[in-house]
C-alpha cells in the first residue's frame, strides 16, 4: 500500500479484533522486562510481538464489541486529534508508562508494578473514551 491512510486502515481493520486489542493491552507490562533485565534479546522479542500483534488476528465478524469500538474510535481520533479529555488521559497513561520504564531501569519492583498498573488502568479509561468517540462520530473513514 502506497497510501499511509490505507495502511493505517488495513492495520486497524485487523487490530480492532477484540483478541488483538486485549492481548496487546495484556502485553503492556512485557515492555518493562527488557529494561529490567537489560536484555536486547528480550527487547527484540517484545518488539516483534508488539509489531505483529495488530495484524496477527483477522478482521472481526462484527463491530459491536467494546474493544472493537474502542480501536475504531482510536483510528478516527488519531486522524482528527481533538484536544479533549482523551488527549489528557493518553498523556497520563504515557507518563505512567515512562515512569514504569524508569522504575524498571532502577529495578524498583513496587514502583514498576504501580506504574504499569496505573498505565494499564488509564488505557482502559482511554478505551472507554475511544468507544464513546466511535459511537458519537460513526464509522472511521
Secondary structure, DSSP 8 states (H G I E B T S, - for coil): ---HHHHHHHHHHHHTSHHHHHHHHHHTTHHHHHHHHT-HHHHHHHHHHHHHHHHHS---S-S-SHHHHHHHHHHHHHHH---SHHHHHHHHHHHHHHHHHHHHHTT-HHHHHHHHHHHHHHHHHHHHHHHHHHHHH-S--
